[in-house]
Amino acid sequence: MYGPIDSGYPPPPTRRTPWAFNLVLLVLLTAVIAYLAADRLTRPDFRGEPRAITPRGDLSDHEKTIISIFKQAAPSVVSITNVGVIKQRTYYGGTKALEVPQGTGSGFVWDEAGHIVTNFHVVRGGNRFKVRFPSTGETYDAQFVGGTENYDLAVLLVEAPKNLLRPIPLGTSKDLQVGQTALAIGQPFGLDQTLSVGVISALGRQMSAGRDRITGHMRVIRNVIQTDAAINPGNSGGPLLDSAGRLVGVNSAI
């Protein structure tokens, strides 16, 4: 039988964990447990009751008026795209016509016959025009009827369903006063039916309408209405309304 081999040397001493290390480990564990318990106690309870909403009360008379005017006038405001047609050679030597948007602006329904009023600079140089009614999203082709660069005004004609042709009530600018409320509706930066509200800032201003291509003289539009209602690119051709919701001007420049 075989037994343990006696090497003649004393056995190696047994390694024991120092008591100080055990104490440090115990302290660390205690600290971790205490931290987790404190975090649990101080963490917000997201399952609590939601805060009550404070009632706002009724809208002011001024707010009600603005809302009513917008609801009445917005369906009459349209978006106009000036479409140019260019010819491009094909690979086989022929040509094809391409429609290229040259600019966009706003306009409004003038009458139930389908006449749309806008700025002349919105339709300048265009071959075809598209009128979109943001209230329904429908788009229709339009024809150029006429216009004048001297007043930066143009008229298009669109064949659209009668329910879309809602003329804006017509007012007058003769009795406007500085300080009156003014509302502008249009499609600034392509954002449909945007409303901005301000006041009539001044009357009888003059505005340049560009240079006459024949005489070279600068055109000047007189008796222009100045307003601090926000007018941005894309608002051109949209209506300027008074506090009765009547048309008193056509937005033309920033």
C-alpha positions in Angstrom: 0.0 0.0 0.0 1.1 3.5 -0.7 0.9 6.3 1.8 1.8 10.0 1.9 5.4 10.7 0.9 7.4 12.3 3.6 9.6 14.9 2.1 11.3 15.6 5.3 10.3 19.3 5.1 7.7 21.0 7.4 4.3 21.7 5.7 3.8 25.3 4.3 1.9 27.6 6.6 -1.9 28.0 6.0 -2.8 31.5 4.6 -5.4 33.3 6.6 -7.4 36.4 5.5 -6.4 39.3 7.7 -9.2 40.5 10.0 -8.7 44.1 8.8 -9.6 43.1 5.1 -12.8 41.5 6.3 -13.7 44.6 8.3 -13.1 46.9 5.2 -15.3 44.6 3.0 -18.1 44.6 5.6 -18.0 48.4 5.7 -18.2 48.7 1.9 -21.2 46.4 1.8 -22.9 48.4 4.5 -22.3 51.6 2.6 -23.7 50.2 -0.6 -26.8 49.0 1.1 -27.3 52.3 2.8 -26.9 54.2 -0.5 -29.5 52.0 -2.2 -31.9 52.4 0.6 -31.5 56.2 0.7 -31.8 56.5 -3.1 -35.1 54.5 -2.9 -36.4 56.8 -0.2 -35.5 60.1 -2.0 -36.4 59.1 -5.5 -39.7 60.8 -6.7 -42.7 58.6 -6.9 -43.9 58.9 -10.5 -46.9 56.9 -9.6 -48.3 59.8 -7.6 -51.5 61.7 -8.5 -51.2 64.2 -11.4 -51.5 67.9 -10.8 -54.9 69.4 -11.5 -55.3 71.7 -14.5 -56.1 75.3 -13.6 -59.3 76.5 -15.5 -58.5 79.4 -17.8 -61.9 80.9 -17.9 -63.6 82.4 -21.0 -61.7 83.8 -23.9 -61.5 87.6 -24.2 -63.8 89.4 -26.6 -60.7 90.3 -28.7 -59.6 86.7 -28.9 -63.1 85.6 -29.9 -63.1 88.2 -32.7 -59.8 87.1 -34.1 -60.8 83.4 -34.0 -64.1 84.2 -35.8 -62.4 86.3 -38.5 -59.8 83.6 -39.2 -62.4 80.8 -39.4 -64.4 82.9 -41.9 -61.6 84.1 -44.1 -59.1 81.2 -44.1 -61.0 79.0 -46.6 -60.8 81.9 -49.1 -57.0 82.1 -49.0 -55.2 80.0 -51.5 -51.6 79.0 -52.3 -50.3 79.8 -55.8 -47.4 78.1 -57.6 -45.8 79.8 -60.6 -44.8 76.9 -62.9 -42.3 77.5 -65.7 -41.9 75.2 -68.6 -38.5 74.4 -70.0 -37.4 72.2 -72.9 -34.8 69.6 -72.4 -33.0 67.5 -75.0 -33.5 63.8 -74.7 -30.9 61.1 -75.2 -32.3 60.3 -78.7 -32.0 63.9 -79.9 -35.6 65.0 -79.3 -36.9 67.4 -76.7 -39.3 67.1 -73.8 -41.1 69.8 -71.7 -40.4 69.9 -68.0 -42.4 71.8 -65.4 -40.2 73.7 -63.0 -41.7 75.6 -60.0 -40.4 79.2 -60.2 -42.0 80.5 -57.0 -44.9 80.4 -54.7 -47.1 82.9 -53.0 -50.6 83.5 -51.7 -53.8 84.8 -53.1 -57.5 85.0 -52.3 -60.9 84.4 -53.9 -62.3 87.5 -55.4 -65.6 86.3 -56.7 -67.7 83.1 -57.3 -66.6 83.1 -60.9 -63.2 81.9 -59.9 -61.1 85.0 -60.1 -58.1 84.9 -57.8 -56.2 88.1 -56.8 -52.5 88.0 -56.0 -49.3 90.0 -56.4 -47.9 90.5 -59.9 -44.4 89.5 -58.8 -45.8 86.1 -57.7 -46.9 85.2 -61.3 -44.2 87.1 -63.2 -42.5 85.0 -65.9 -44.8 82.0 -65.4 -46.2 79.9 -68.1 -48.6 77.9 -66.0 -50.2 78.4 -62.6 -51.6 76.1 -60.0 -54.0 77.2 -57.3 -54.3 75.0 -54.2 -57.0 75.4 -51.6 -55.4 74.5 -48.3 -58.8 74.1 -46.6 -59.3 70.9 -48.7 -55.9 70.2 -50.2 -57.3 70.3 -53.8 -55.2 71.8 -56.6 -56.5 73.3 -59.9 -54.8 74.8 -63.0 -55.3 78.5 -63.4 -55.1 81.0 -66.3 -53.5 84.4 -66.2 -56.2 87.1 -66.8 -54.2 90.2 -66.4 -52.1 92.4 -64.1 -50.2 95.5 -63.5 -46.6 95.8 -62.3 -47.3 99.4 -61.3 -49.5 98.2 -58.5 -48.0 94.7 -58.1 -51.4 93.2 -58.7 -52.5 90.3 -60.8 -55.7 88.2 -61.5 -55.9 84.5 -62.2 -58.9 82.5 -63.2 -59.5 79.0 -61.8 -62.2 76.5 -62.5 -63.0 75.0 -59.1 -66.1 73.7 -57.4 -68.5 76.4 -56.2 -68.2 75.4 -52.6 -64.5 76.4 -52.7 -65.1 79.8 -54.2 -65.8 81.9 -51.1 -65.1 85.6 -51.7 -63.6 87.6 -48.9 -65.9 90.5 -47.7 -64.7 93.7 -49.3 -63.8 96.7 -47.2 -62.1 100.0 -47.8 -58.7 101.5 -46.9 -60.0 105.1 -47.0 -61.2 105.1 -43.4 -58.3 103.2 -41.8 -56.7 104.6 -38.8 -53.2 104.0 -37.3 -53.6 101.7 -34.4 -56.4 99.6 -35.8 -56.1 95.8 -35.6 -54.7 94.2 -38.8 -54.7 90.5 -39.7 -52.7 88.9 -42.4 -53.4 85.3 -43.7 -51.1 83.5 -46.1 -48.6 80.7 -46.7 -45.3 82.0 -45.4 -42.4 79.5 -46.1 -45.1 77.1 -47.5 -46.9 76.9 -44.1 -50.6 76.8 -45.0 -53.1 79.2 -43.6 -50.8 81.1 -41.2 -52.4 83.9 -39.3 -50.4 86.9 -38.0 -52.0 89.8 -36.1 -50.8 93.3 -35.6 -51.9 96.9 -36.0 -52.0 99.5 -38.8 -48.6 101.1 -38.2 -48.8 103.9 -40.8 -50.7 105.0 -43.9 -49.7 106.7 -47.1 -46.3 105.0 -47.4 -44.4 104.6 -50.7 -42.9 101.4 -51.9 -40.7 100.5 -54.9 -42.2 98.1 -57.4 -39.0 97.5 -59.4 -37.6 99.1 -62.5 -39.7 99.6 -65.6 -38.2 97.3 -68.3 -39.0 99.9 -71.1 -38.2 103.3 -69.6 -35.7 102.1 -66.9 -37.4 104.2 -64.3 -38.2 102.9 -60.8 -41.9 102.2 -60.2 -43.3 103.6 -57.0 -46.5 102.4 -55.4 -48.2 105.1 -53.4 -50.7 105.0 -50.5 -49.3 101.8 -49.1 -50.5 100.5 -45.8 -47.8 99.6 -43.3 -48.5 97.0 -40.6 -46.5 95.2 -38.0 -48.4 92.0 -38.5 -45.7 89.5 -39.6 -45.3 89.3 -43.4 -42.8 86.7 -44.6 -41.8 85.2 -48.0 -44.9 83.3 -49.2 -47.3 85.8 -47.7 -47.2 87.9 -50.9 -50.6 88.2 -52.5 -52.5 87.2 -49.3 -55.2 89.4 -47.8 -54.8 92.1 -45.2 -58.0 92.3 -43.1 -59.4 94.7 -40.6 -61.1 93.8 -37.3 -64.4 93.3 -39.1 -62.9 90.6 -41.3 -63.0 92.9 -44.4 -60.4 93.0 -47.1 -58.5 96.3 -46.9 -55.2 95.5 -48.6 -53.0 92.9 -50.3 -49.8 91.9 -48.6 -46.9 92.6 -50.9 -43.5 93.1 -49.2 -41.7 92.4 -45.9 
